[in-house]
Amino acid sequence: MDNIMASGDTGTGFNIWGEDHAVYGPMELPLLVDWVKEQRVTADTWIFP
């Protein structure tokens, strides 16, 4: 998974705790849905605001 955190981001959206123990995000819902479809996010993945 690529880390998508960008400097200057407003911090809105969802954060993901990856299997590699890195936090990814914040991301908006459409990207989160894509990651679920790609099985990058599973039922065991931690998702938090």
Distance bins in CASP14 RR format, pairs under 12 A and 6 or more apart:
PFRMAT RR
TARGET T0000
AUTHOR 0000-0000-0000
RMODE 2
METHOD distances of the structure
MODEL  1
1 16 1 0 0 1 0 0 0 0 0 0 0
1 17 0 0 0 0 0 1 0 0 0 0 0
1 18 1 0 0 1 0 0 0 0 0 0 0
1 19 0 0 0 0 1 0 0 0 0 0 0
1 20 1 0 0 1 0 0 0 0 0 0 0
1 21 0 0 0 0 0 1 0 0 0 0 0
1 22 1 0 0 1 0 0 0 0 0 0 0
1 23 0 0 0 0 0 1 0 0 0 0 0
1 24 1 0 1 0 0 0 0 0 0 0 0
1 25 0 0 0 0 0 1 0 0 0 0 0
1 27 0 0 0 0 0 1 0 0 0 0 0
1 31 0 0 0 0 0 1 0 0 0 0 0
1 35 0 0 0 0 1 0 0 0 0 0 0
1 38 0 0 0 0 1 0 0 0 0 0 0
1 39 0 0 0 0 0 1 0 0 0 0 0
1 40 1 0 0 1 0 0 0 0 0 0 0
1 41 0 0 0 0 1 0 0 0 0 0 0
1 45 0 0 0 0 0 1 0 0 0 0 0
2 16 0 0 0 0 0 1 0 0 0 0 0
2 18 0 0 0 0 0 1 0 0 0 0 0
2 20 0 0 0 0 0 1 0 0 0 0 0
2 22 0 0 0 0 1 0 0 0 0 0 0
2 24 1 0 0 1 0 0 0 0 0 0 0
2 25 0 0 0 0 0 1 0 0 0 0 0
2 27 0 0 0 0 0 1 0 0 0 0 0
2 31 0 0 0 0 0 1 0 0 0 0 0
2 35 0 0 0 0 0 1 0 0 0 0 0
2 40 0 0 0 0 0 1 0 0 0 0 0
3 9 0 0 0 0 0 1 0 0 0 0 0
3 15 0 0 0 0 0 1 0 0 0 0 0
3 16 0 0 0 0 0 1 0 0 0 0 0
3 18 0 0 0 0 1 0 0 0 0 0 0
3 20 0 0 0 0 1 0 0 0 0 0 0
3 21 0 0 0 0 0 1 0 0 0 0 0
3 22 1 0 0 1 0 0 0 0 0 0 0
3 23 0 0 0 0 1 0 0 0 0 0 0
3 24 1 0 1 0 0 0 0 0 0 0 0
3 25 1 0 0 1 0 0 0 0 0 0 0
3 26 0 0 0 0 0 1 0 0 0 0 0
3 27 0 0 0 0 0 1 0 0 0 0 0
4 11 0 0 0 0 0 1 0 0 0 0 0
4 13 0 0 0 0 0 1 0 0 0 0 0
4 14 0 0 0 0 0 1 0 0 0 0 0
4 15 0 0 0 0 0 1 0 0 0 0 0
4 16 0 0 0 0 1 0 0 0 0 0 0
4 18 0 0 0 0 0 1 0 0 0 0 0
4 22 0 0 0 0 0 1 0 0 0 0 0
4 23 0 0 0 0 0 1 0 0 0 0 0
4 24 1 0 1 0 0 0 0 0 0 0 0
4 25 1 0 1 0 0 0 0 0 0 0 0
4 26 0 0 0 0 1 0 0 0 0 0 0
4 27 1 0 0 1 0 0 0 0 0 0 0
4 28 0 0 0 0 0 1 0 0 0 0 0
4 31 1 0 0 1 0 0 0 0 0 0 0
4 32 0 0 0 0 0 1 0 0 0 0 0
4 34 0 0 0 0 0 1 0 0 0 0 0
4 35 0 0 0 0 0 1 0 0 0 0 0
4 40 0 0 0 0 0 1 0 0 0 0 0
5 11 0 0 0 0 1 0 0 0 0 0 0
5 13 0 0 0 0 0 1 0 0 0 0 0
5 15 0 0 0 0 1 0 0 0 0 0 0
5 16 0 0 0 0 0 1 0 0 0 0 0
5 22 0 0 0 0 1 0 0 0 0 0 0
5 23 1 0 0 1 0 0 0 0 0 0 0
5 24 1 0 0 1 0 0 0 0 0 0 0
5 25 1 0 1 0 0 0 0 0 0 0 0
5 26 1 0 0 1 0 0 0 0 0 0 0
5 27 0 0 0 0 1 0 0 0 0 0 0
6 24 0 0 0 0 0 1 0 0 0 0 0
6 25 0 0 0 0 1 0 0 0 0 0 0
6 26 0 0 0 0 1 0 0 0 0 0 0
6 27 0 0 0 0 0 1 0 0 0 0 0
8 26 0 0 0 0 0 1 0 0 0 0 0
9 15 0 0 0 0 0 1 0 0 0 0 0
9 25 1 0 0 1 0 0 0 0 0 0 0
9 26 1 0 0 1 0 0 0 0 0 0 0
9 27 0 0 0 0 1 0 0 0 0 0 0
9 28 0 0 0 0 0 1 0 0 0 0 0
10 25 0 0 0 0 0 1 0 0 0 0 0
10 26 1 0 0 1 0 0 0 0 0 0 0
10 28 0 0 0 0 0 1 0 0 0 0 0
11 23 0 0 0 0 0 1 0 0 0 0 0
11 25 0 0 0 0 1 0 0 0 0 0 0
11 26 1 0 1 0 0 0 0 0 0 0 0
11 27 0 0 0 0 1 0 0 0 0 0 0
11 28 0 0 0 0 0 1 0 0 0 0 0
11 49 0 0 0 0 1 0 0 0 0 0 0
12 25 0 0 0 0 0 1 0 0 0 0 0
12 26 1 0 1 0 0 0 0 0 0 0 0
12 27 0 0 0 0 1 0 0 0 0 0 0
12 28 1 0 0 1 0 0 0 0 0 0 0
12 29 0 0 0 0 0 1 0 0 0 0 0
12 49 0 0 0 0 1 0 0 0 0 0 0
13 24 0 0 0 0 0 1 0 0 0 0 0
13 25 1 0 0 1 0 0 0 0 0 0 0
13 26 1 0 1 0 0 0 0 0 0 0 0
13 27 1 0 0 1 0 0 0 0 0 0 0
13 28 1 0 1 0 0 0 0 0 0 0 0
13 29 1 0 0 1 0 0 0 0 0 0 0
13 30 0 0 0 0 0 1 0 0 0 0 0
13 31 0 0 0 0 1 0 0 0 0 0 0
13 32 0 0 0 0 1 0 0 0 0 0 0
13 47 0 0 0 0 0 1 0 0 0 0 0
13 48 0 0 0 0 1 0 0 0 0 0 0
13 49 1 0 0 1 0 0 0 0 0 0 0
14 23 0 0 0 0 0 1 0 0 0 0 0
14 24 0 0 0 0 1 0 0 0 0 0 0
14 25 1 0 0 1 0 0 0 0 0 0 0
14 26 1 0 0 1 0 0 0 0 0 0 0
14 27 1 0 1 0 0 0 0 0 0 0 0
14 28 1 0 0 1 0 0 0 0 0 0 0
14 29 1 0 0 1 0 0 0 0 0 0 0
14 30 0 0 0 0 0 1 0 0 0 0 0
14 31 0 0 0 0 1 0 0 0 0 0 0
14 32 1 0 1 0 0 0 0 0 0 0 0
14 33 0 0 0 0 0 1 0 0 0 0 0
14 35 0 0 0 0 1 0 0 0 0 0 0
14 36 0 0 0 0 0 1 0 0 0 0 0
14 41 0 0 0 0 1 0 0 0 0 0 0
14 45 0 0 0 0 0 1 0 0 0 0 0
14 46 0 0 0 0 0 1 0 0 0 0 0
14 47 1 0 1 0 0 0 0 0 0 0 0
14 48 1 0 0 1 0 0 0 0 0 0 0
14 49 1 0 0 1 0 0 0 0 0 0 0
15 22 0 0 0 0 0 1 0 0 0 0 0
15 23 1 0 1 0 0 0 0 0 0 0 0
15 24 1 0 0 1 0 0 0 0 0 0 0
15 25 1 0 1 0 0 0 0 0 0 0 0
15 26 1 0 1 0 0 0 0 0 0 0 0
15 27 1 0 0 1 0 0 0 0 0 0 0
15 28 0 0 0 0 0 1 0 0 0 0 0
15 31 0 0 0 0 0 1 0 0 0 0 0
15 32 0 0 0 0 1 0 0 0 0 0 0
15 41 0 0 0 0 0 1 0 0 0 0 0
15 45 0 0 0 0 0 1 0 0 0 0 0
15 46 0 0 0 0 1 0 0 0 0 0 0
15 47 1 0 0 1 0 0 0 0 0 0 0
15 48 1 0 1 0 0 0 0 0 0 0 0
15 49 1 0 0 1 0 0 0 0 0 0 0
16 22 0 0 0 0 1 0 0 0 0 0 0
16 23 1 0 0 1 0 0 0 0 0 0 0
16 24 1 0 1 0 0 0 0 0 0 0 0
16 25 1 0 0 1 0 0 0 0 0 0 0
16 26 0 0 0 0 1 0 0 0 0 0 0
16 27 1 0 0 1 0 0 0 0 0 0 0
16 31 0 0 0 0 1 0 0 0 0 0 0
16 32 1 0 0 1 0 0 0 0 0 0 0
16 35 1 0 0 1 0 0 0 0 0 0 0
16 36 0 0 0 0 0 1 0 0 0 0 0
16 40 0 0 0 0 1 0 0 0 0 0 0
16 41 1 0 0 1 0 0 0 0 0 0 0
16 42 0 0 0 0 0 1 0 0 0 0 0
16 44 0 0 0 0 0 1 0 0 0 0 0
16 45 1 0 0 1 0 0 0 0 0 0 0
16 46 1 0 0 1 0 0 0 0 0 0 0
16 47 1 0 1 0 0 0 0 0 0 0 0
16 48 0 0 0 0 1 0 0 0 0 0 0
16 49 0 0 0 0 0 1 0 0 0 0 0
17 23 1 0 1 0 0 0 0 0 0 0 0
17 24 0 0 0 0 1 0 0 0 0 0 0
17 25 0 0 0 0 0 1 0 0 0 0 0
17 41 0 0 0 0 0 1 0 0 0 0 0
17 42 0 0 0 0 0 1 0 0 0 0 0
17 44 0 0 0 0 0 1 0 0 0 0 0
17 45 1 0 0 1 0 0 0 0 0 0 0
17 46 1 1 0 0 0 0 0 0 0 0 0
17 47 1 0 0 1 0 0 0 0 0 0 0
17 48 1 0 0 1 0 0 0 0 0 0 0
18 24 1 0 0 1 0 0 0 0 0 0 0
18 25 0 0 0 0 0 1 0 0 0 0 0
18 35 0 0 0 0 0 1 0 0 0 0 0
18 40 0 0 0 0 1 0 0 0 0 0 0
18 41 0 0 0 0 1 0 0 0 0 0 0
18 42 0 0 0 0 0 1 0 0 0 0 0
18 44 0 0 0 0 1 0 0 0 0 0 0
18 45 1 0 0 1 0 0 0 0 0 0 0
18 46 1 0 0 1 0 0 0 0 0 0 0
18 47 0 0 0 0 1 0 0 0 0 0 0
18 48 0 0 0 0 0 1 0 0 0 0 0
19 39 0 0 0 0 0 1 0 0 0 0 0
19 40 0 0 0 0 1 0 0 0 0 0 0
19 41 0 0 0 0 0 1 0 0 0 0 0
19 42 0 0 0 0 1 0 0 0 0 0 0
19 44 0 0 0 0 1 0 0 0 0 0 0
19 45 1 0 0 1 0 0 0 0 0 0 0
19 46 0 0 0 0 0 1 0 0 0 0 0
20 40 0 0 0 0 0 1 0 0 0 0 0
20 45 0 0 0 0 0 1 0 0 0 0 0
21 46 0 0 0 0 0 1 0 0 0 0 0
22 46 0 0 0 0 0 1 0 0 0 0 0
23 45 0 0 0 0 0 1 0 0 0 0 0
23 46 0 0 0 0 1 0 0 0 0 0 0
23 47 0 0 0 0 0 1 0 0 0 0 0
23 48 0 0 0 0 1 0 0 0 0 0 0
24 31 0 0 0 0 1 0 0 0 0 0 0
24 32 0 0 0 0 1 0 0 0 0 0 0
24 35 0 0 0 0 1 0 0 0 0 0 0
24 40 0 0 0 0 1 0 0 0 0 0 0
24 41 0 0 0 0 1 0 0 0 0 0 0
24 45 0 0 0 0 1 0 0 0 0 0 0
24 46 0 0 0 0 0 1 0 0 0 0 0
24 47 0 0 0 0 0 1 0 0 0 0 0
24 48 0 0 0 0 0 1 0 0 0 0 0
25 31 0 0 0 0 1 0 0 0 0 0 0
25 32 0 0 0 0 1 0 0 0 0 0 0
25 35 0 0 0 0 0 1 0 0 0 0 0
25 41 0 0 0 0 0 1 0 0 0 0 0
25 47 0 0 0 0 0 1 0 0 0 0 0
25 48 0 0 0 0 0 1 0 0 0 0 0
25 49 0 0 0 0 0 1 0 0 0 0 0
26 32 0 0 0 0 1 0 0 0 0 0 0
26 47 0 0 0 0 0 1 0 0 0 0 0
26 48 0 0 0 0 1 0 0 0 0 0 0
26 49 0 0 0 0 1 0 0 0 0 0 0
27 33 0 0 0 0 1 0 0 0 0 0 0
27 34 0 0 0 0 1 0 0 0 0 0 0
27 35 1 0 0 1 0 0 0 0 0 0 0
27 36 0 0 0 0 0 1 0 0 0 0 0
27 40 0 0 0 0 0 1 0 0 0 0 0
27 41 0 0 0 0 0 1 0 0 0 0 0
27 47 0 0 0 0 1 0 0 0 0 0 0
27 48 0 0 0 0 0 1 0 0 0 0 0
27 49 0 0 0 0 0 1 0 0 0 0 0
28 34 0 0 0 0 0 1 0 0 0 0 0
28 35 0 0 0 0 0 1 0 0 0 0 0
29 35 0 0 0 0 0 1 0 0 0 0 0
29 36 0 0 0 0 0 1 0 0 0 0 0
29 41 0 0 0 0 0 1 0 0 0 0 0
29 47 0 0 0 0 0 1 0 0 0 0 0
29 49 0 0 0 0 0 1 0 0 0 0 0
30 36 0 0 0 0 0 1 0 0 0 0 0
30 37 0 0 0 0 0 1 0 0 0 0 0
31 37 0 0 0 0 0 1 0 0 0 0 0
31 38 0 0 0 0 0 1 0 0 0 0 0
31 40 0 0 0 0 0 1 0 0 0 0 0
31 41 0 0 0 0 0 1 0 0 0 0 0
31 47 0 0 0 0 0 1 0 0 0 0 0
32 38 0 0 0 0 0 1 0 0 0 0 0
32 40 0 0 0 0 1 0 0 0 0 0 0
32 41 1 0 0 1 0 0 0 0 0 0 0
32 45 0 0 0 0 1 0 0 0 0 0 0
32 47 1 0 0 1 0 0 0 0 0 0 0
32 48 0 0 0 0 0 1 0 0 0 0 0
32 49 0 0 0 0 0 1 0 0 0 0 0
33 40 0 0 0 0 0 1 0 0 0 0 0
33 41 0 0 0 0 1 0 0 0 0 0 0
33 47 0 0 0 0 0 1 0 0 0 0 0
34 40 0 0 0 0 1 0 0 0 0 0 0
34 41 0 0 0 0 1 0 0 0 0 0 0
35 41 1 0 1 0 0 0 0 0 0 0 0
35 42 0 0 0 0 1 0 0 0 0 0 0
35 45 0 0 0 0 1 0 0 0 0 0 0
35 47 0 0 0 0 1 0 0 0 0 0 0
36 42 0 0 0 0 1 0 0 0 0 0 0
36 43 0 0 0 0 1 0 0 0 0 0 0
36 45 0 0 0 0 1 0 0 0 0 0 0
36 47 0 0 0 0 1 0 0 0 0 0 0
39 45 0 0 0 0 1 0 0 0 0 0 0
40 47 0 0 0 0 0 1 0 0 0 0 0
41 47 1 0 0 1 0 0 0 0 0 0 0
END
